[in-house]
Amino acid sequence: MSITRYKIAHPDSIKPSKGEAMAKKVVIRNAELWLGDCLELMASIPDGSVDLVVTSPPYDNLRTYHGTLDWGDHVWKPVIQELFRVIKQGGVVVWVVGDATVKGSETGTSFRQSLYFMECGFNLHDTMIYEKYQACFGSNNCYLQAFEYMFVFSKGKPRAMNFMRDRENVRGGVAEGTVKHGTKPDGSRGERVQKTADDMGKRKNIWKYAVGGGNTGHPAVFPEALANDHILSWSNEGDTVLDPFMGSGTTGKMAVLNKRAFIGIEKDASYFEIARNRIEGQTT
Ligand SMILES: C[S@@+](CC[C@H](N)C(=O)[O-])C[C@H]1O[C@@H](n2cnc3c(N)ncnc32)[C@H](O)[C@@H]1O
C-alpha cells in the first residue's frame, strides 16, 4: 500500500511564527533536550541513528497543554514517518496511548495509529497493556477504565530483547520431562529430556503500575517504572533513546539513569523546564 509522504522542513529553514516557542537546545552530559515542535526538530536527526523510542503522544484532545496542542492525523502521520526514518534497523518504538470518548464512542485513534505504523513499515511486535493500580473513572456507562495500550513496534527483528524474568513460576524447581525437538515431520515425538523449571519466568505482557505524576507539575506523566522497564527490555547501555513528546522528561530521567544517551523534544516551555530539572537532577 502506498502512503502519502509528508514534506518535513529542515529546522534551519524554520522561522517560529509569532507567539511560538523559539527552538532551543540544552545539553546535559549525554542528554540533549530540544524545545520546539518534534515534527520540525526530528528532521535534524540523522537516518537510522536511534535505537529506541519510548513515548506517549497526546491522547486525542484530552489535554490542551497550556493551549499549545495542535493534534490530529496531520501531525501524528508525519511523526510516525519520521520515527521510521530515524530508527535503526532492529530498533523499537514503544507508543503508550489511550483514546478519548466522543459522543459515546471511543475514538479508536490508538488503533488507527497502530495500523499506520505498520503501513509505514514497522512490525507490530507486541500489543502490551499498562494496567493501572488506580482505576480512572470515565463514563458511568462503562466499567472502570484501568488500562492504556503500550504498542511495541520494531523495524525488523528487535536487536535488544532483554526480557524481565520476575514472574514467579508456579512449577519452579519441579523436574519435568520436556520434548526436546517437538513433533517431527513424520509425526513421531522428539526425544524427552528432564529439565528443572526455573523459579522465575518471563514476565507477561500486561504490566501493572501506580499512575505516574506525583508533584511534577505535568498533567499526563507516565510511571518511571514503565519507562525504566521498556528501556531495559529494548536497549543496551550506550544506546540512544528518543522521546519526541518529552513532557516532564520521565523517559529521559530513566534513560540517563540506565546509561543511555537521550534526545527529548517538548513543545511547551514550562514542561521543558520541568524535564530539564528532573534530568539534571540525575546527572549532577
Ligand atoms: C502525554 S504527554 C507526555 C508525558 C511524558 N511521557 C511524561 O511522562 O511526562 C505529551 C506531551 O507532548 C507534548 N507535545 C504535543 N505536541 C507536541 C509536538 N508537536 N512536539 C513536541 N511536543 C509535543 C505536550 O506538550 C505534552 O507535554
PDBQT file of the ligand as one rigid body, heavy atoms in Angstrom, charges set to zero:
ROOT
HETATM    1  C1  LIG A 301       1.237  12.610  27.111  1.00  0.00    +0.000 C 
HETATM    2  S1  LIG A 301       2.361  13.938  27.324  1.00  0.00    +0.000 S 
HETATM    3  C2  LIG A 301       3.919  13.109  27.591  1.00  0.00    +0.000 C 
HETATM    4  C3  LIG A 301       4.204  12.892  29.061  1.00  0.00    +0.000 C 
HETATM    5  C4  LIG A 301       5.528  12.211  29.330  1.00  0.00    +0.000 C 
HETATM    6  N1  LIG A 301       5.511  10.819  28.880  1.00  0.00    +0.000 N 
HETATM    7  C5  LIG A 301       5.839  12.271  30.832  1.00  0.00    +0.000 C 
HETATM    8  O1  LIG A 301       5.967  11.211  31.470  1.00  0.00    +0.000 OA
HETATM    9  O2  LIG A 301       5.938  13.385  31.346  1.00  0.00    +0.000 OA
HETATM   10  C6  LIG A 301       2.542  14.578  25.691  1.00  0.00    +0.000 C 
HETATM   11  C7  LIG A 301       3.468  15.793  25.608  1.00  0.00    +0.000 C 
HETATM   12  O3  LIG A 301       3.690  16.080  24.225  1.00  0.00    +0.000 OA
HETATM   13  C8  LIG A 301       3.816  17.482  24.079  1.00  0.00    +0.000 C 
HETATM   14  N2  LIG A 301       3.586  17.774  22.652  1.00  0.00    +0.000 N 
HETATM   15  C9  LIG A 301       2.405  17.809  21.988  1.00  0.00    +0.000 A 
HETATM   16  N3  LIG A 301       2.597  18.068  20.683  1.00  0.00    +0.000 NA
HETATM   17  C10 LIG A 301       3.949  18.185  20.505  1.00  0.00    +0.000 A 
HETATM   18  C11 LIG A 301       4.767  18.415  19.379  1.00  0.00    +0.000 A 
HETATM   19  N4  LIG A 301       4.247  18.584  18.160  1.00  0.00    +0.000 N 
HETATM   20  N5  LIG A 301       6.116  18.460  19.554  1.00  0.00    +0.000 NA
HETATM   21  C12 LIG A 301       6.651  18.278  20.783  1.00  0.00    +0.000 A 
HETATM   22  N6  LIG A 301       5.915  18.061  21.905  1.00  0.00    +0.000 NA
HETATM   23  C13 LIG A 301       4.577  17.997  21.766  1.00  0.00    +0.000 A 
HETATM   24  C14 LIG A 301       2.798  18.054  25.053  1.00  0.00    +0.000 C 
HETATM   25  O4  LIG A 301       3.090  19.390  25.383  1.00  0.00    +0.000 OA
HETATM   26  C15 LIG A 301       2.925  17.071  26.232  1.00  0.00    +0.000 C 
HETATM   27  O5  LIG A 301       3.831  17.564  27.195  1.00  0.00    +0.000 OA
ENDROOT
TORSDOF 0
